[in-house]
Amino acid sequence: MKLNPTFTKLAILAAVTLLLCYVLAEIGGLARERQSRQRDAAENVEQSFAGPQSLSGPMLTRYCRETWTVPGPDKKTSTETRDFWLFAAPRTLQVTGGISPEVRHRGLFKVNTYASQLTMEAQWPQLASLEGKAEHANGQVDCEPVVAFVALSDTRGIRAAETVVSGQPLPVLPGGLHPDYASGLHAVLPGVRLDAPLALSLKLTLVGSRKLGLVPAAESTRVSLQSSWPHPSFFGQFLPTQHQVGVSGFSADWQVSSLASTAVADMKAGRPLPSLQALDSDPLPAYHPAAKPASKPAMDVLAVELIDPVNPYVMSDRAIKYGLMFIALTFLTVGLTELLTGRRVHPVQYLFVGMALSLFFLLLLSLSEHLPFLVAYVIAAAAAAGVLTPYAAAMLGSWWRGAAFGGGIALLYGALYVLLSREQTALVIGAVLLFTVLAVVMTLTRRLDWYRLGGSVPAQG
């Protein structure tokens, strides 16, 4: 039985395509491996510098001990004690400040860090909730002085702190003092009247990596942040009520009421601060196979992350996903040229063209580690088009065909960059592009006799 040459060639091209798919998969694995190394570099910076920072406060607390006697047998009495902590959340909390970005490097990888200058203004109309009351008829309560504390996720990031209470500066001491919030800082407030209002001001200079979050532990919390970083990502349980983002940076304002948040009750219950490491500013959809089961964080938080929207590894990985479409469209173009001109192209030539298209992604990945992504993309695309144009001219039999082929490759790379940079509209752009290609192919082949084509071998042109 004599095999049909056309079907034989299609089978060989299918095998070539499978080989190229393997090459693309290996390049994609390399991109993911480099992305994993970037995450390791970020963790290394956090271990030696400071991690994402979440903080809550200032909150007033007071340690008390109640002592009472209990009658026993034979008219003997025993003494029992009860230790407890009292809390007073501020009526209003106003937080203002700036975030100064600082880019640090670990080898080829960069990590976004920051230095923030925060001013916290907290007010209490009265402190009656800090008055220790006995729960037993003969109980006697002894309380220590009132303490103002700020809970902080990573105290290594504290650079400076100043506290002023009712116009009087007070020394700031390390540790949150409260057993549930040992990580942080505190100031002792001796001689505070419990029936009088209290105003506290805290100036805090804090450094951290990528993320900054604040727990709105007050009856009314207002936060206003500014930064020169042009790519913020707001996340947490509360998004800004208003924000502005531009090339010169961003500003954002939050307003949270205790009616909308359980943060005050969570602080009193001793629940841990939310871990911003576990909170993703761009989480995967719930239906995504890699998405983790949803879980409520320890406490409500409003947060911002300094992101890099043009991450070279993420962009390269996304580009590789379009590699098979590139190869298919290119093979389709060469095949149409064979059909319309009668010029025969050997499967080995298809392989070389496909390898050039595949190695574009490897070149893009390697260059983007040293250059801005756009510059790396232009160089890699120009190199691929520059190699394919003269090769196509020899393969297709004329320079104008080679130039047209190279121009088409350049247009494909331009379309790919648009797909990468327009993530929200990538689907519609890709769908329109594919439909346009199909319409062009149908138009060019509308007069071909496919039955005759399947039974004969095109003559050498």
C-alpha positions as CSV (number, residue, x, y, z in Angstrom):
1,M,0.0,0.0,0.0
2,K,1.5,3.3,-1.1
3,L,1.4,6.0,1.5
4,N,0.0,9.4,0.6
5,P,3.0,11.9,0.6
6,T,0.8,14.7,1.9
7,F,-0.4,12.6,4.9
8,T,3.1,11.3,5.5
9,K,4.5,14.8,5.7
10,L,1.6,15.9,8.0
11,A,2.5,13.0,10.3
12,I,6.2,14.0,10.3
13,L,5.2,17.7,11.1
14,A,3.0,16.4,14.0
15,A,6.1,14.7,15.4
16,V,8.1,17.8,14.9
17,T,5.5,19.8,16.8
18,L,5.5,17.4,19.7
19,L,9.3,17.7,19.9
20,L,8.9,21.5,20.0
21,C,6.3,21.2,22.7
22,Y,8.8,19.3,24.8
23,V,11.4,22.1,24.2
24,L,8.8,24.7,25.3
25,A,7.9,22.7,28.4
26,E,11.6,22.5,29.4
27,I,12.0,26.3,28.9
28,G,8.8,26.8,30.9
29,G,10.2,24.7,33.7
30,L,13.4,26.8,33.7
31,A,11.3,29.9,34.0
32,R,9.4,28.5,37.0
33,E,12.7,27.4,38.6
34,R,14.1,30.9,38.3
35,Q,10.9,32.3,39.7
36,S,11.2,29.9,42.7
37,R,14.8,31.1,43.2
38,Q,13.5,34.7,43.2
39,R,11.1,33.8,46.0
40,D,14.0,32.2,47.9
41,A,16.0,35.4,47.5
42,A,13.0,37.4,48.9
43,E,12.9,35.1,51.9
44,N,16.6,35.5,52.4
45,V,16.2,39.3,52.5
46,E,13.4,39.0,54.9
47,Q,15.4,36.8,57.2
48,S,18.3,39.2,57.4
49,F,16.4,42.5,57.1
50,A,12.7,42.4,58.1
51,G,9.6,40.7,56.7
52,P,6.2,42.0,55.8
53,Q,4.9,44.2,58.7
54,S,1.5,44.1,60.3
55,L,0.9,46.2,63.4
56,S,-2.0,47.1,65.7
57,G,-2.3,49.8,68.2
58,P,-1.8,51.7,70.2
59,M,-3.9,49.9,72.8
60,L,-4.1,50.5,76.5
61,T,-3.8,47.6,78.9
62,R,-3.4,47.0,82.6
63,Y,-2.4,43.9,84.6
64,C,-4.5,43.2,87.7
65,R,-4.6,40.5,90.4
66,E,-7.6,39.8,92.6
67,T,-7.1,38.1,95.9
68,W,-9.8,36.7,98.1
69,T,-10.3,34.2,100.9
70,V,-12.3,31.1,100.8
71,P,-13.6,29.4,104.0
72,G,-12.6,25.8,104.4
73,P,-13.1,22.9,106.8
74,D,-12.4,23.4,110.6
75,K,-12.9,27.2,110.2
76,K,-9.7,27.5,108.3
77,T,-9.5,29.8,105.3
78,S,-7.5,29.7,102.1
79,T,-6.4,32.5,99.8
80,E,-7.0,32.3,96.0
81,T,-6.0,34.7,93.3
82,R,-7.0,35.6,89.8
83,D,-4.8,37.3,87.2
84,F,-6.4,39.3,84.4
85,W,-5.7,42.0,81.9
86,L,-7.9,45.0,81.1
87,F,-8.1,46.6,77.7
88,A,-9.2,50.0,76.4
89,A,-9.4,50.6,72.7
90,P,-9.1,54.2,71.4
91,R,-12.3,56.0,70.4
92,T,-10.4,57.4,67.4
93,L,-7.2,56.4,65.7
94,Q,-5.6,58.5,63.0
95,V,-2.6,57.1,61.2
96,T,-0.7,59.1,58.6
97,G,2.6,58.5,57.0
98,G,4.7,57.8,54.0
99,I,6.3,54.6,52.5
100,S,9.7,55.1,51.0
101,P,10.5,52.2,48.6
102,E,14.0,50.6,48.7
103,V,15.0,48.0,46.1
104,R,17.5,45.4,47.4
105,H,19.3,42.7,45.5
106,R,20.4,39.1,46.1
107,G,22.5,38.2,43.1
108,L,20.3,38.7,39.9
109,F,17.1,38.9,41.9
110,K,15.6,42.1,43.4
111,V,13.3,42.4,46.4
112,N,11.1,45.4,47.1
113,T,11.6,46.7,50.7
114,Y,10.5,50.0,52.3
115,A,11.0,52.4,55.1
116,S,7.8,53.9,56.5
117,Q,7.3,56.9,58.7
118,L,4.1,56.6,60.6
119,T,2.3,59.0,63.0
120,M,-0.4,57.5,65.2
121,E,-2.8,59.8,67.0
122,A,-5.1,57.9,69.4
123,Q,-7.7,59.4,71.8
124,W,-9.7,58.0,74.7
125,P,-12.6,60.0,76.2
126,Q,-12.2,58.1,79.5
127,L,-10.5,55.0,80.8
128,A,-13.3,53.5,83.0
129,S,-12.7,50.0,81.4
130,L,-9.2,50.0,83.0
131,E,-10.6,50.2,86.6
132,G,-10.0,46.8,88.2
133,K,-13.2,45.5,89.9
134,A,-13.4,42.6,92.2
135,E,-15.6,39.6,91.2
136,H,-15.8,38.3,94.8
137,A,-17.4,39.8,97.9
138,N,-14.2,39.9,99.9
139,G,-11.9,40.3,96.9
140,Q,-9.1,42.9,96.8
141,V,-7.8,44.0,93.4
142,D,-4.3,45.3,92.9
143,C,-3.4,46.8,89.5
144,E,-0.2,47.9,87.9
145,P,0.2,51.2,86.0
146,V,-1.6,51.6,82.6
147,V,0.5,50.6,79.6
148,A,0.2,51.7,76.0
149,F,1.4,49.0,73.6
150,V,1.8,48.5,69.9
151,A,1.8,44.9,68.6
152,L,4.1,44.3,65.7
153,S,4.9,41.3,63.6
154,D,8.6,41.8,63.2
155,T,10.4,44.0,65.7
156,R,13.6,43.9,63.7
157,G,12.1,46.6,61.5
158,I,11.8,49.2,64.3
159,R,14.3,52.0,63.6
160,A,12.9,54.7,65.9
161,A,9.9,55.3,68.1
162,E,8.7,58.4,70.1
163,T,5.6,58.5,72.3
164,V,3.9,61.6,73.7
165,V,1.0,61.3,76.2
166,S,-1.1,64.4,76.9
167,G,1.9,66.5,75.8
168,Q,4.4,64.6,77.9
169,P,7.1,62.5,76.2
170,L,7.5,59.0,77.6
171,P,10.3,56.4,77.1
172,V,9.5,53.6,74.7
173,L,10.4,50.1,75.8
174,P,10.8,46.9,73.8
175,G,8.2,44.2,73.8
176,G,4.4,44.5,73.9
177,L,4.4,43.5,77.6
178,H,1.1,41.7,77.2
179,P,1.6,37.9,77.1
180,D,-0.4,37.6,73.9
181,Y,1.5,40.4,72.1
182,A,5.0,40.1,73.3
183,S,6.4,41.3,69.9
184,G,6.1,45.0,69.7
185,L,6.8,48.0,71.9
186,H,5.2,49.7,74.9
187,A,5.3,52.8,77.2
188,V,4.3,52.9,80.8
189,L,1.8,55.6,81.7
190,P,2.1,56.3,85.5
191,G,-0.4,58.4,87.3
192,V,-3.1,58.3,84.5
193,R,-6.5,59.4,85.7
194,L,-9.2,56.9,84.7
195,D,-12.0,59.5,84.7
196,A,-10.2,61.9,82.3
197,P,-9.6,61.8,78.6
198,L,-6.3,60.7,77.2
199,A,-4.5,61.6,74.0
200,L,-1.5,59.6,72.8
201,S,0.8,60.3,69.8
202,L,3.3,57.8,68.5
203,K,5.9,58.4,65.8
204,L,7.3,55.2,64.4
205,T,10.0,54.6,61.8
206,L,9.6,51.1,60.5
207,V,11.2,49.0,57.7
208,G,9.9,45.9,56.1
209,S,9.6,43.9,52.9
210,R,6.9,44.4,50.3
211,K,3.8,44.5,52.5
212,L,2.5,46.8,55.2
213,G,-0.7,46.2,57.1
214,L,-2.6,47.8,59.9
215,V,-5.2,46.3,62.2
216,P,-8.1,48.8,62.7
217,A,-8.3,48.3,66.5
218,A,-10.3,51.4,67.3
219,E,-13.9,52.5,67.3
220,S,-13.1,54.7,64.3
221,T,-9.9,54.3,62.3
222,R,-8.6,56.6,59.6
223,V,-5.5,55.8,57.7
224,S,-3.7,58.0,55.1
225,L,-0.6,56.7,53.3
226,Q,1.5,58.2,50.5
227,S,4.4,56.7,48.6
228,S,6.6,57.3,45.5
229,W,6.0,53.7,44.4
230,P,3.8,53.7,41.3
231,H,2.5,50.1,41.5
232,P,0.6,49.5,44.8
233,S,-1.7,46.5,45.3
234,F,-4.3,47.1,48.1
235,F,-5.7,44.0,49.8
236,G,-7.1,42.8,53.2
237,Q,-10.6,43.1,54.5
238,F,-10.8,46.8,53.7
239,L,-9.9,48.6,50.5
240,P,-9.2,52.3,50.5
241,T,-12.2,54.6,50.4
242,Q,-10.3,56.7,47.9
243,H,-6.9,56.5,46.3
244,Q,-4.8,58.0,43.5
245,V,-2.2,56.1,41.6
246,G,0.2,57.6,39.0
247,V,3.7,57.5,37.7
248,S,4.9,59.7,40.6
249,G,3.4,57.3,43.2
250,F,0.2,56.7,45.1
251,S,-1.9,58.0,48.0
252,A,-4.7,56.1,49.7
253,D,-7.1,56.8,52.5
254,W,-9.0,54.2,54.6
255,Q,-11.9,54.7,57.0
256,V,-13.0,51.8,59.2
257,S,-15.7,51.7,61.9
258,S,-15.8,49.1,64.7
259,L,-19.3,48.3,63.4
260,A,-17.7,46.8,60.4
261,S,-14.7,45.1,62.0
262,T,-14.1,42.7,64.9
263,A,-10.5,43.9,65.4
264,V,-11.2,45.4,68.9
265,A,-12.8,42.2,70.2
266,D,-10.1,40.1,68.6
267,M,-7.4,42.1,70.4
268,K,-9.1,41.7,73.7
269,A,-9.4,37.9,73.0
270,G,-5.7,37.7,72.3
271,R,-5.9,36.6,68.7
272,P,-2.6,36.8,66.8
273,L,-1.8,39.5,64.3
274,P,-2.6,38.5,60.7
275,S,0.4,37.1,58.8
276,L,0.7,39.1,55.6
277,Q,2.9,36.3,54.2
278,A,-0.3,34.1,54.1
279,L,-2.4,36.9,52.5
280,D,-1.9,37.3,48.8
281,S,-2.6,40.6,47.2
282,D,-3.6,38.8,44.0
283,P,-5.1,35.5,45.1
284,L,-5.9,32.7,42.8
285,P,-9.6,32.2,42.0
286,A,-11.3,29.6,44.3
287,Y,-11.8,27.3,41.3
288,H,-8.1,27.3,40.4
289,P,-6.5,23.9,41.1
290,A,-3.6,25.5,42.8
291,A,-5.7,27.8,45.0
292,K,-5.6,27.0,48.8
293,P,-8.7,26.6,50.8
294,A,-10.1,29.9,52.0
295,S,-9.4,30.6,55.7
296,K,-10.2,33.7,57.7
297,P,-7.0,35.5,58.9
298,A,-6.4,36.1,62.6
299,M,-7.7,39.6,62.6
300,D,-9.0,42.1,60.1
301,V,-6.4,44.1,58.3
302,L,-6.0,46.8,55.7
303,A,-2.8,46.5,53.7
304,V,-0.8,47.5,50.7
305,E,1.9,45.7,48.8
306,L,4.7,47.3,46.6
307,I,4.5,45.0,43.6
308,D,6.5,44.8,40.4
309,P,4.0,44.5,37.6
310,V,6.6,43.5,35.1
311,N,8.1,40.6,36.8
312,P,10.4,39.0,34.2
313,Y,9.8,35.5,35.3
314,V,6.0,35.8,35.4
315,M,6.0,37.6,32.1
316,S,8.3,35.0,30.5
317,D,6.2,32.2,31.8
318,R,3.0,33.8,30.4
319,A,4.8,34.3,27.0
320,I,5.8,30.6,26.9
321,K,2.2,29.6,27.2
322,Y,1.6,31.2,23.7
323,G,4.6,29.4,22.2
324,L,2.6,26.5,20.7
325,M,0.2,29.0,19.1
326,F,3.3,30.8,17.6
327,I,4.6,27.6,16.2
328,A,1.2,26.5,14.8
329,L,0.6,29.9,13.1
330,T,4.1,29.9,11.6
331,F,3.8,26.3,10.3
332,L,0.4,27.2,8.9
333,T,2.0,30.2,7.0
334,V,4.8,28.0,5.6
335,G,2.3,25.3,4.6
336,L,0.1,27.8,2.8
337,T,3.1,29.1,0.9
338,E,3.8,25.5,-0.2
339,L,0.2,25.1,-1.4
340,L,0.0,28.4,-3.2
341,T,3.4,28.5,-4.8
342,G,4.3,24.9,-5.2
343,R,7.6,25.4,-3.3
344,R,8.4,22.3,-1.3
345,V,9.8,22.7,2.3
346,H,11.5,19.9,4.0
347,P,10.4,18.8,7.5
348,V,13.9,19.5,8.8
349,Q,13.4,23.1,7.7
350,Y,10.2,23.2,9.7
351,L,12.1,21.9,12.7
352,F,14.8,24.7,12.4
353,V,12.1,27.4,12.1
354,G,10.3,25.9,15.1
355,M,13.5,25.8,17.2
356,A,14.2,29.4,16.4
357,L,10.8,30.3,17.6
358,S,11.2,28.2,20.8
359,L,14.6,29.6,21.6
360,F,13.2,33.1,21.5
361,F,11.6,32.4,24.8
362,L,14.8,31.1,26.3
363,L,16.6,34.2,25.0
364,L,13.9,36.4,26.5
365,L,14.1,34.8,29.9
366,S,17.9,35.1,30.1
367,L,18.0,38.7,28.9
368,S,15.2,39.9,31.1
369,E,17.3,38.9,34.2
370,H,19.8,41.7,33.2
371,L,17.7,44.2,31.3
372,P,14.3,45.8,31.5
373,F,11.7,43.4,30.2
374,L,10.7,45.6,27.2
375,V,14.3,46.0,26.1
376,A,14.9,42.2,26.5
377,Y,11.8,41.5,24.5
378,V,12.8,43.8,21.7
379,I,16.3,42.3,21.5
380,A,15.0,38.7,21.5
381,A,12.3,39.4,19.0
382,A,14.7,41.2,16.7
383,A,17.2,38.3,16.9
384,A,14.6,35.8,16.1
385,A,13.2,37.8,13.2
386,G,16.7,38.5,12.0
387,V,17.6,34.8,11.8
388,L,14.3,33.7,10.3
389,T,14.1,36.3,7.5
390,P,17.1,35.2,5.5
391,Y,16.4,31.6,6.2
392,A,12.9,31.9,5.0
393,A,14.1,33.7,1.9
394,A,16.3,30.6,1.0
395,M,13.6,28.2,2.1
396,L,10.7,29.8,0.1
397,G,12.8,30.7,-2.9
398,S,12.8,34.5,-3.0
399,W,13.8,37.5,-0.8
400,W,10.4,39.1,-0.9
401,R,8.8,36.0,0.5
402,G,11.5,35.9,3.2
403,A,10.9,39.6,3.9
404,A,7.2,39.0,4.1
405,F,7.7,36.0,6.4
406,G,10.0,38.0,8.7
407,G,7.5,40.8,8.8
408,G,4.8,38.3,9.8
409,I,7.0,37.0,12.6
410,A,7.6,40.6,13.8
411,L,3.8,41.2,13.8
412,L,3.3,38.0,15.8
413,Y,5.9,39.2,18.4
414,G,4.1,42.6,18.5
415,A,0.8,40.9,19.1
416,L,2.3,38.7,21.8
417,Y,3.6,41.7,23.7
418,V,0.2,43.3,23.5
419,L,-1.3,40.1,25.0
420,L,1.3,40.2,27.8
421,S,0.9,43.8,28.6
422,R,-2.9,43.8,28.4
423,E,-3.8,41.0,30.8
424,Q,-7.4,42.1,31.4
425,T,-8.1,42.1,27.6
426,A,-5.7,39.3,26.5
427,L,-8.6,36.9,25.9
428,V,-10.5,39.1,23.5
429,I,-7.3,40.2,21.7
430,G,-6.2,36.6,21.3
431,A,-9.7,35.5,20.1
432,V,-9.8,38.3,17.5
433,L,-6.3,37.5,16.3
434,L,-7.1,33.8,15.8
435,F,-10.3,34.5,14.1
436,T,-8.6,36.9,11.7
437,V,-5.9,34.3,10.9
438,L,-8.7,31.7,10.2
439,A,-10.5,34.2,7.9
440,V,-7.3,34.9,6.0
441,V,-6.5,31.2,5.6
442,M,-10.1,30.4,4.4
443,T,-9.9,33.3,1.9
444,L,-6.5,32.2,0.5
445,T,-7.5,28.5,0.1
446,R,-11.1,28.9,-1.0
447,R,-10.3,27.9,-4.6
448,L,-8.0,24.9,-3.7
449,D,-9.1,21.4,-4.8
450,W,-8.4,19.5,-1.6
451,Y,-9.3,16.1,-3.2
452,R,-6.8,16.6,-5.9
453,L,-4.2,17.9,-3.4
454,G,-4.6,14.7,-1.3
455,G,-3.8,12.5,-4.3
456,S,-0.8,14.2,-5.7
457,V,2.6,15.7,-4.7
458,P,3.1,19.4,-5.5
459,A,5.7,20.0,-8.2
460,Q,8.9,21.7,-7.4
461,G,8.6,25.5,-8.0
